[in-house]
Amino acid sequence: MTYKHFFITAPIVSLKGQPAILFDGKQATLLEALEHKKVNVFSECRNGFCGACKTKVISGEVTYIKQPLAELEQDECLPCCCIPKTDLNLSLSKDSIEPVCTSKANHTQPMKKNPKKGLKSLSA
C-alpha cells in the first residue's frame, strides 16, 4: 500500500527562475501571495479594472478560482483570480521584490555605545 496520494506538495512560484514563494494556500490567490512577499505587481483589480495584473507565465499551470474578465494569451495569467496548479515560473523579476526593511542612515563607520555620551564612532 502506498500513501503517495496523501502527500501533495505545495507548488513553488519562481520569478524568472528564482524560487520565491511556496504556495501553501495561506493566501487565497496568487496575487495575494505575491503581495505578501512584497513583489511589485501592478493591479487595479480592487478598483474594478480587470486585466491590469496580467502576468507572463514562463512555465507551469494555474487554475482559476473565478472566471477572468480580461482576455488572456496562452502564456499569461491573472494572479488576482488564480492559484498555481503546478510549480510556476513567472516573468516577474526578483528585482521587483521590495526590501522588507530599508534604512536611509549611513552606517559606514562601526558604532559603539558610550553610556555617558551616547553613540560614538569607533574611528573617532
C-alpha positions in Angstrom: 0.0 0.0 0.0 1.3 3.4 -0.9 0.4 6.7 0.6 1.6 8.8 -2.3 -1.8 10.4 -2.9 -1.9 11.6 0.7 1.1 13.8 0.3 0.5 16.7 -2.1 3.3 19.2 -2.4 2.7 22.9 -2.5 3.6 24.5 -5.8 6.7 26.6 -5.9 6.3 30.0 -7.6 9.5 31.3 -9.1 10.3 34.7 -10.5 12.5 34.4 -13.6 13.8 31.1 -12.4 14.4 32.1 -8.8 12.2 30.3 -6.3 10.3 32.9 -4.3 7.1 31.5 -2.9 5.9 28.2 -1.6 2.2 28.5 -2.4 0.7 26.7 0.7 -2.8 28.1 0.4 -2.5 30.7 3.2 -3.3 33.4 0.7 -6.5 33.0 -1.4 -4.9 34.0 -4.7 -1.6 34.1 -6.5 -1.8 38.0 -6.3 -2.2 37.9 -2.6 0.8 35.5 -2.2 2.9 37.8 -4.4 1.9 40.9 -2.4 2.5 39.1 0.8 6.1 38.5 -0.4 6.4 42.2 -1.3 6.6 41.5 -5.0 5.6 44.6 -7.0 2.7 43.6 -9.2 0.6 46.3 -10.7 -3.0 45.7 -10.2 -6.3 47.6 -10.4 -8.4 44.6 -9.5 -9.7 46.0 -6.3 -10.7 49.2 -8.2 -12.8 47.4 -10.7 -10.4 47.3 -13.6 -9.7 43.7 -14.8 -6.5 42.8 -16.7 -4.0 45.2 -15.1 -2.3 42.4 -13.2 -1.8 40.3 -16.3 1.5 38.4 -15.9 3.5 36.3 -18.4 3.9 32.6 -17.4 7.2 31.1 -18.5 6.3 27.6 -17.3 3.7 25.9 -15.2 -0.1 26.0 -15.0 -2.6 27.9 -13.0 -6.3 27.2 -12.2 -8.8 29.9 -11.9 -11.0 30.2 -8.8 -13.3 32.6 -10.7 -13.6 33.3 -14.4 -11.2 36.1 -15.6 -12.9 39.0 -17.3 -9.9 40.0 -19.3 -8.7 38.2 -22.5 -5.5 36.3 -22.0 -2.9 34.8 -24.3 -1.8 31.2 -23.8 1.2 32.3 -21.8 -0.5 34.8 -19.5 -2.4 34.6 -16.2 -4.3 36.9 -14.0 -2.8 36.4 -10.5 -5.9 38.1 -8.9 -8.2 35.2 -9.7 -5.9 32.2 -10.0 -3.8 29.8 -7.9 -0.8 27.7 -9.1 -1.8 24.2 -10.2 1.8 23.2 -10.7 5.2 24.8 -10.0 5.1 28.1 -11.7 7.7 30.3 -13.2 6.6 33.9 -13.8 8.3 36.6 -15.9 8.4 38.9 -12.8 12.0 39.5 -11.7 13.4 39.1 -8.3 14.4 42.7 -8.5 10.7 43.6 -8.3 10.7 42.3 -4.7 10.6 45.3 -2.2 13.2 45.1 0.6 11.5 44.2 3.8 13.4 46.9 5.7 15.1 49.9 4.3 17.3 52.3 6.1 18.4 55.7 4.9 21.0 56.0 7.7 24.6 55.9 6.6 26.4 53.2 8.6 29.9 53.5 7.1 31.6 53.6 10.5 31.0 50.9 13.1 29.3 52.3 16.2 29.6 51.6 19.9 27.6 52.9 22.7 29.2 55.1 25.3 26.9 55.2 28.3 27.9 58.8 29.1 27.9 60.3 25.6 25.5 58.1 23.6 26.7 56.6 20.3 30.2 57.2 19.2 32.1 56.2 16.0 34.9 53.7 16.6 37.3 55.6 14.4 36.9 58.8 16.4 
